[in-house]
Amino acid sequence: MKNLITGGSGFLGRYIARQLLEKGEEVVLFNRSEPPSDLKKCTWVQGDINETMKLTRAMEGCHNVFHTAAIAGVWGDEDLFYKVNTQGTQSVINACLGAEVKNLIYTSSPSVVFGIDAIENGNESLAYPEEYLTTYPKTKAEGEKLVLEANNEKLKTCSLRPHLIWGPEDQHLIPRLIEKAKSKKLKQVGEGNNLVDLTYVENAAKAHLQAADALDKNSKPAGKAYFISDPTPVSLWDWINEILSLSNCPLPKGKISYEKAAKIGAVLEWIYRSFKLKGEPPMTRFVAAQLAKAHYFDNSAAKNDFSYAPEIDNAEGLKRTLAWLKDSGKI
């Protein structure tokens, strides 16, 4: 079976590619950057997500398309977020239809339902919030809506919402925590007892393959969105402190309340936006809420509809990630 992955050289994309190759399937990677050396068996098509004709040609003969490409982040060019996450997703849908692809699996995010309130054991009945604190979740939600609305007999679609993907080769989540800790810029936000979901990258990749298989077998996931995460949520600040301790990094000193952090974030957002400052504000309202409030979800729908069962728990994931950090010289 032939598959195409947008963002195939990215963190999640390369793990999906590896699992497909292990099954003996053909893989096309569509992205800007050259894939890692272990994915040389894949066909690499260099291109922009909005090059619909090039995308369509790359998808010829493909049964599944995994759309993982996105601009992520808590701050940045709003037009770029829209161009890639919203407009780019429409381009992928159009290309799928043009190439007569059977299944489209979209990588979304739980942040599409995160406004300002904590979420505890949330399920897929959660509505999109009326207002978002940053552009990334807003444009990811727009992309998700387009994908789910595109579901029909010719093109079956579904959306997966893995939360805080982490593991070996991650260049963002854990490396940024370590960097901030080493520069002594990390403070605990909130009381420190908030539970959050994480998704080890191999668990996230497997969910994508399972959803694709289910679209063929029984169509249960067609037109639906699903939360994806590891077996159990973690206490966020305990988890952060454990990682930093095992990485021989200084632990956060000092604590700031969520209310104060959110107010500081709002002021900094206004300053950065008003004066068009480069870089990312050291605090934003979205970051304050993510660091201080609970956000974990119920995986029952994914378990019921495509037998999602995360195999790698936090302890094993941490062991593998720390080994990679040491081997790569990051700690």
TIFI-947036 format. One record per residue (C-alpha): x, y, z; residue number from 0. Coordinates in Angstrom, 3 decimals, always signed. Layout:
% TIFI-947036
NODE         px         py         pz     i
NODE          X          Y          Z   NUM
...
% end
This chain:
% TIFI-947036
NODE         px         py         pz     i
NODE     +0.000     +0.000     +0.000     0
NODE     +1.258     +3.486     -0.862     1
NODE     +1.111     +6.321     +1.663     2
NODE     +2.047    +10.008     +1.659     3
NODE     +3.042    +11.990     +4.741     4
NODE     +3.059    +15.772     +4.727     5
NODE     +5.754    +17.008     +7.088     6
NODE     +7.379    +13.607     +6.741     7
NODE    +10.759    +14.843     +7.945     8
NODE     +9.217    +16.305    +11.084     9
NODE     +9.160    +14.751    +14.537    10
NODE     +5.898    +12.818    +14.277    11
NODE     +6.079    +12.348    +10.504    12
NODE     +9.337    +10.397    +10.595    13
NODE     +7.961     +8.002    +13.229    14
NODE     +4.848     +7.362    +11.135    15
NODE     +7.119     +6.709     +8.149    16
NODE     +9.242     +4.230    +10.124    17
NODE     +6.207     +2.277    +11.293    18
NODE     +4.821     +2.128     +7.752    19
NODE     +8.172     +0.894     +6.424    20
NODE     +8.224     -1.797     +9.134    21
NODE     +4.897     -3.020     +7.714    22
NODE     +6.470     -3.213     +4.254    23
NODE     +4.460     -0.318     +2.845    24
NODE     +5.536     +2.319     +0.348    25
NODE     +6.039     +5.840     +1.720    26
NODE     +6.215     +9.244     +0.065    27
NODE     +7.434    +12.165     +2.167    28
NODE     +6.217    +15.608     +1.118    29
NODE     +8.059    +18.416     +2.878    30
NODE    +10.705    +21.105     +2.491    31
NODE    +13.649    +19.516     +4.294    32
NODE    +15.594    +16.379     +3.423    33
NODE    +14.532    +13.324     +5.444    34
NODE    +16.873    +11.626     +7.935    35
NODE    +19.237     +8.965     +6.590    36
NODE    +17.175     +6.037     +7.884    37
NODE    +14.274     +7.096     +5.655    38
NODE    +16.179     +6.936     +2.363    39
NODE    +13.874     +4.089     +1.297    40
NODE    +11.064     +6.637     +1.124    41
NODE    +10.386     +8.783     -1.913    42
NODE    +11.043    +12.407     -1.032    43
NODE     +9.138    +15.167     -2.799    44
NODE    +10.315    +18.633     -1.835    45
NODE     +7.512    +21.155     -1.902    46
NODE     +5.292    +23.696     -0.209    47
NODE     +2.008    +22.581     +1.327    48
NODE     +0.109    +25.072     -0.829    49
NODE     +1.530    +23.742     -4.105    50
NODE     -1.663    +21.814     -4.813    51
NODE     -0.671    +20.499     -8.235    52
NODE     +2.677    +19.199     -6.954    53
NODE     +0.887    +17.641     -3.994    54
NODE     -1.626    +15.968     -6.282    55
NODE     +1.122    +14.470     -8.434    56
NODE     +2.957    +13.245     -5.332    57
NODE     -0.238    +11.562     -4.098    58
NODE     -0.859     +9.594     -7.285    59
NODE     -1.484     +5.969     -6.387    60
NODE     -1.618     +6.695     -2.645    61
NODE     -4.215     +4.964     -0.504    62
NODE     -3.584     +6.973     +2.684    63
NODE     -2.436    +10.529     +3.326    64
NODE     -1.194    +11.488     +6.796    65
NODE     -1.277    +15.270     +7.121    66
NODE     +1.167    +16.137     +9.915    67
NODE     +2.671    +19.335     +8.464    68
NODE     +1.904    +22.476    +10.469    69
NODE     +3.315    +25.667    +11.912    70
NODE     +3.320    +25.168    +15.679    71
NODE     +4.046    +27.583    +18.491    72
NODE     +2.517    +29.971    +20.985    73
NODE     +3.575    +33.082    +19.066    74
NODE     +4.431    +34.096    +15.531    75
NODE     +3.256    +35.458    +12.202    76
NODE     -0.545    +35.096    +12.164    77
NODE     -0.635    +35.118     +8.372    78
NODE     +1.874    +32.248     +8.243    79
NODE     -0.169    +30.193    +10.720    80
NODE     -3.236    +30.710     +8.529    81
NODE     -1.379    +30.032     +5.279    82
NODE     +0.027    +26.690     +6.457    83
NODE     -2.458    +25.356     +9.017    84
NODE     -5.728    +26.461     +7.447    85
NODE     -5.115    +27.197     +3.805    86
NODE     -2.524    +24.429     +3.554    87
NODE     -4.990    +21.880     +4.915    88
NODE     -7.516    +22.865     +2.261    89
NODE     -4.766    +22.372     -0.306    90
NODE     -4.146    +18.853     +1.033    91
NODE     -7.869    +18.050     +0.836    92
NODE     -8.047    +19.308     -2.747    93
NODE     -5.002    +17.252     -3.696    94
NODE     -6.482    +14.119     -2.074    95
NODE     -9.629    +14.532     -4.114    96
NODE     -7.656    +15.162     -7.289    97
NODE     -5.499    +12.073     -6.766    98
NODE     -8.449     +9.918     -5.636    99
NODE     -6.879     +9.138     -2.269   100
NODE     -9.035     +6.867     -0.100   101
NODE     -8.176     +8.049     +3.441   102
NODE     -6.957    +11.308     +4.973   103
NODE     -5.728    +11.271     +8.579   104
NODE     -5.170    +14.764    +10.000   105
NODE     -2.885    +15.502    +12.948   106
NODE     -4.737    +18.024    +15.089   107
NODE     -4.178    +19.087    +18.708   108
NODE     -6.206    +19.099    +21.941   109
NODE     -5.539    +22.842    +22.027   110
NODE     -8.352    +23.204    +19.476   111
NODE    -10.779    +22.913    +22.423   112
NODE     -8.650    +24.798    +24.959   113
NODE     -9.871    +28.278    +25.768   114
NODE     -9.062    +29.466    +29.261   115
NODE    -10.653    +26.862    +31.562   116
NODE     -9.029    +23.697    +32.876   117
NODE    -10.046    +20.431    +31.180   118
NODE    -10.232    +17.282    +33.292   119
NODE    -10.908    +13.970    +31.548   120
NODE    -12.413    +15.822    +28.593   121
NODE    -13.962    +13.902    +25.726   122
NODE    -14.883    +14.613    +22.116   123
NODE    -18.154    +16.312    +23.082   124
NODE    -16.128    +19.403    +24.071   125
NODE    -16.989    +22.343    +21.835   126
NODE    -14.519    +24.662    +20.172   127
NODE    -14.089    +27.752    +22.396   128
NODE    -15.505    +31.087    +21.310   129
NODE    -12.107    +32.727    +21.726   130
NODE     -8.547    +31.412    +21.493   131
NODE     -5.567    +32.798    +23.392   132
NODE     -3.211    +32.343    +20.455   133
NODE     -3.308    +31.734    +16.704   134
NODE     -1.963    +28.186    +16.537   135
NODE     -4.993    +26.387    +18.062   136
NODE     -7.367    +28.640    +16.146   137
NODE     -5.867    +27.719    +12.776   138
NODE     -5.536    +24.045    +13.733   139
NODE     -9.240    +24.041    +14.593   140
NODE    -10.031    +25.631    +11.234   141
NODE     -8.013    +22.904     +9.527   142
NODE     -9.730    +20.194    +11.557   143
NODE    -13.173    +21.481    +10.607   144
NODE    -12.219    +21.453     +6.923   145
NODE    -10.978    +17.863     +7.167   146
NODE    -14.039    +16.542     +8.978   147
NODE    -16.420    +18.386     +6.652   148
NODE    -14.619    +16.845     +3.665   149
NODE    -15.459    +13.297     +4.765   150
NODE    -17.543    +11.418     +2.189   151
NODE    -17.737     +8.067     +0.435   152
NODE    -14.864     +8.915     -1.912   153
NODE    -12.508    +10.364     +0.720   154
NODE    -12.777     +9.142     +4.292   155
NODE    -11.280    +11.524     +6.827   156
NODE    -10.585    +11.663    +10.541   157
NODE     -8.671    +13.883    +12.955   158
NODE     -6.349    +12.822    +15.782   159
NODE     -5.485    +15.116    +18.692   160
NODE     -2.274    +13.832    +20.328   161
NODE     -1.353    +15.928    +23.353   162
NODE     +2.220    +17.212    +23.909   163
NODE     +4.105    +14.715    +21.743   164
NODE     +7.487    +13.876    +23.229   165
NODE    +10.343    +11.388    +22.934   166
NODE    +13.699    +10.885    +21.211   167
NODE    +14.437    +13.382    +18.404   168
NODE    +12.051    +15.971    +19.856   169
NODE    +13.599    +19.373    +19.211   170
NODE    +11.029    +21.436    +21.098   171
NODE     +9.312    +20.297    +24.294   172
NODE    +12.053    +18.785    +26.482   173
NODE    +15.033    +20.601    +24.894   174
NODE    +13.303    +23.935    +25.520   175
NODE    +12.642    +23.007    +29.153   176
NODE    +16.302    +22.125    +29.593   177
NODE    +17.435    +25.324    +27.883   178
NODE    +15.219    +27.500    +30.080   179
NODE    +16.306    +25.672    +33.216   180
NODE    +19.995    +26.086    +32.382   181
NODE    +19.486    +29.808    +31.755   182
NODE    +17.554    +30.001    +35.043   183
NODE    +14.494    +31.426    +33.271   184
NODE    +12.072    +28.722    +34.361   185
NODE     +9.592    +29.410    +37.158   186
NODE     +6.719    +27.304    +38.365   187
NODE     +3.393    +28.767    +37.279   188
NODE     +0.431    +27.957    +39.501   189
NODE     +0.199    +25.670    +42.522   190
NODE     +2.070    +22.852    +40.786   191
NODE     -0.605    +20.150    +41.169   192
NODE     -2.146    +20.312    +37.697   193
NODE     -2.451    +17.053    +35.749   194
NODE     -1.717    +17.024    +32.017   195
NODE     -1.627    +14.462    +29.232   196
NODE     +1.501    +13.596    +27.263   197
NODE     +1.838    +11.421    +24.169   198
NODE     +5.016     +9.455    +23.579   199
NODE     +5.834     +9.808    +19.893   200
NODE     +5.653     +6.085    +19.050   201
NODE     +2.202     +5.888    +20.651   202
NODE     +1.083     +8.881    +18.585   203
NODE     +2.434     +7.371    +15.357   204
NODE     +0.770     +4.022    +16.009   205
NODE     -2.583     +5.751    +16.560   206
NODE     -2.345     +7.225    +13.064   207
NODE     -1.766     +3.815    +11.494   208
NODE     -4.572     +2.254    +13.523   209
NODE     -7.002     +4.993    +12.475   210
NODE     -6.093     +4.476     +8.814   211
NODE     -6.676     +0.724     +9.102   212
NODE    -10.050     +1.287    +10.768   213
NODE    -11.161     +3.653     +8.002   214
NODE    -10.739     +0.721     +5.619   215
NODE    -12.164     -2.011     +7.837   216
NODE    -15.285     -0.474     +9.330   217
NODE    -15.232     +3.304     +8.675   218
NODE    -15.932     +3.994    +12.369   219
NODE    -13.463     +6.920    +12.564   220
NODE    -14.816     +8.562     +9.390   221
NODE    -15.752    +12.199     +9.997   222
NODE    -14.683    +12.120    +13.661   223
NODE    -12.000    +13.636    +15.913   224
NODE    -10.200    +11.726    +18.680   225
NODE     -8.058    +12.576    +21.691   226
NODE     -4.805    +10.612    +21.867   227
NODE     -2.447    +10.384    +24.854   228
NODE     -0.313     +8.125    +27.036   229
NODE     -1.932     +5.680    +29.508   230
NODE     -2.215     +8.132    +32.403   231
NODE     -1.785    +11.899    +32.871   232
NODE     +1.190    +13.207    +34.817   233
NODE     +1.556    +15.892    +37.457   234
NODE     +3.151    +18.477    +35.169   235
NODE     +5.613    +20.092    +37.564   236
NODE     +6.641    +16.789    +39.130   237
NODE     +7.347    +15.511    +35.605   238
NODE     +9.311    +18.640    +34.686   239
NODE    +11.346    +18.438    +37.889   240
NODE    +12.108    +14.758    +37.310   241
NODE    +13.374    +15.434    +33.788   242
NODE    +15.525    +18.346    +34.933   243
NODE    +16.909    +16.400    +37.869   244
NODE    +17.843    +13.410    +35.688   245
NODE    +19.379    +15.835    +33.184   246
NODE    +21.497    +17.470    +35.915   247
NODE    +19.753    +20.785    +35.326   248
NODE    +18.792    +23.307    +38.015   249
NODE    +15.201    +23.011    +39.192   250
NODE    +12.837    +25.991    +38.891   251
NODE    +13.318    +28.525    +41.653   252
NODE    +10.369    +30.570    +42.736   253
NODE     +6.691    +30.362    +41.950   254
NODE     +4.237    +32.725    +40.320   255
NODE     +0.459    +32.523    +40.481   256
NODE     -1.532    +31.809    +37.354   257
NODE     -3.372    +35.136    +37.694   258
NODE     -0.153    +37.134    +37.848   259
NODE     +1.459    +35.172    +35.000   260
NODE     -1.615    +35.684    +32.803   261
NODE     -1.594    +39.439    +33.457   262
NODE     +2.112    +39.653    +32.667   263
NODE     +1.496    +37.614    +29.527   264
NODE     -1.269    +39.929    +28.364   265
NODE     +0.957    +42.990    +28.807   266
NODE     +3.880    +41.357    +27.012   267
NODE     +1.650    +40.265    +24.144   268
NODE     +0.459    +43.857    +23.726   269
NODE     +4.015    +45.204    +23.790   270
NODE     +5.338    +42.648    +21.291   271
NODE     +2.375    +43.152    +18.983   272
NODE     +2.285    +46.952    +19.224   273
NODE     +5.990    +47.455    +18.670   274
NODE     +6.406    +44.471    +16.327   275
NODE     +9.199    +43.023    +18.416   276
NODE    +11.018    +39.980    +17.114   277
NODE    +11.046    +36.701    +18.949   278
NODE     +8.567    +35.289    +21.428   279
NODE     +7.347    +37.003    +24.608   280
NODE     +8.830    +35.330    +27.712   281
NODE     +5.250    +34.778    +28.906   282
NODE     +1.860    +34.696    +27.191   283
NODE     -1.675    +34.054    +28.423   284
NODE     -1.723    +30.697    +26.623   285
NODE     +1.560    +29.536    +28.178   286
NODE     +0.382    +30.638    +31.626   287
NODE     -2.801    +28.567    +31.268   288
NODE     -0.957    +25.529    +29.886   289
NODE     +1.571    +25.563    +32.733   290
NODE     -0.883    +26.175    +35.559   291
NODE     -4.120    +24.417    +34.624   292
NODE     -5.159    +20.813    +34.154   293
NODE     -5.620    +19.535    +30.615   294
NODE     -6.056    +15.813    +30.224   295
NODE     -8.468    +13.746    +28.152   296
NODE    -10.409    +10.501    +27.843   297
NODE     -9.079     +8.089    +25.181   298
NODE    -12.151     +5.835    +25.260   299
NODE    -13.423     +6.822    +21.814   300
NODE    -10.090     +5.998    +20.166   301
NODE     -9.934     +2.688    +22.043   302
NODE    -13.461     +1.766    +20.993   303
NODE    -13.264     +2.836    +17.347   304
NODE     -9.753     +1.736    +16.345   305
NODE     -8.344     -0.174    +19.339   306
NODE     -5.906     +2.543    +20.381   307
NODE     -3.815     +1.219    +23.262   308
NODE     -0.596     +3.116    +24.079   309
NODE     +2.180     +0.569    +24.571   310
NODE     +4.928     +2.794    +25.974   311
NODE     +4.309     +4.308    +29.390   312
NODE     +5.913     +7.380    +30.900   313
NODE     +8.707     +5.526    +32.683   314
NODE     +9.867     +3.694    +29.562   315
NODE     +9.449     +6.804    +27.421   316
NODE    +11.548     +8.823    +29.841   317
NODE    +14.260     +6.161    +29.841   318
NODE    +14.485     +6.194    +26.037   319
NODE    +14.354     +9.975    +25.801   320
NODE    +17.103    +10.540    +28.355   321
NODE    +19.303     +8.022    +26.528   322
NODE    +18.808     +9.957    +23.290   323
NODE    +19.500    +13.296    +24.994   324
NODE    +22.789    +11.910    +26.325   325
NODE    +23.787    +10.314    +23.015   326
NODE    +23.053    +13.533    +21.124   327
NODE    +25.020    +15.656    +23.593   328
NODE    +22.055    +17.689    +24.750   329
NODE    +22.654    +16.854    +28.412   330
% end
